[in-house]
Every structure is written in structure tokens, then in C-alpha cells.
Amino acid sequence: MQINALARRLLQVVFALSSNGATLTRPRLERRLDASTPALNEAIAELGRLGLLDAQRLRLTFTGLAVAVASGARAGRGASKPRAAASKVPPASAICPPIALFSQREAPRAVA
């Protein structure tokens, strides 16, 4: 799959802005890519033809997401905060079984 340079940059910018939760508009993409309107429209059409971008919503398809990451796209600054909070492991004392099958005073026994 051959993608021209502007379309590849567009793929990466859409990935970065989407990961920040930014609203994507054509004027914003033109400014970020320093591209003219016809050049941006051509890049959007190319990515749409390849099935990498939904041209109407300016959203990556699942395949587009994979290609963007494989081509070196990085998430924006705001995307790493939730990931850091999710990676914390709770202490062992916080993990409790949902029910107690035996009391603490009773020796465990086989249950049929």
C-alpha cells in the first residue's frame, strides 16, 4: 500500500488529535499540516479510498488506526494520564474474595 507523504502525515495528525479528544475540522487540519484545501481534500480522499479514514466524520477506521501506529504516530500529551492511573495495582489487602466459604475458626474441608 503506497500512501503519499501528506496523507501519511494526515493519518498521524488525526491519530494524535483524536487521542486528545480534540474536535477535528478541515481548517484545523489545514493549519496543522500547513496544506492547502485542495491538497488536504486529495489526501482525505486517498485515505478514504484505502479504507483508512472515514472522510465524512474525519475518524480513523480500525485499519487506519493500525496503519497510523505502525507508521510512527504517537498519542498526544493528554492521552497518557488515564493510562498511568489504570496501571496501578491495588494492594493485596484490598483484594477480598466475594464470599467466604469457611469461617476463619473452622479448618477447611472437602465440599461435594
Protein Blocks (a to p, Z undefined) as FASTA:
>chain_A
ZZdfklmmmmmmmmmmmmnopacdfklmmmmnopafklmmmmmmmmmmnopacfklopac
fklmmmmmmnopacdfklmmmmmmmmpccdfklpccfbdfbdfkbccdddZZ
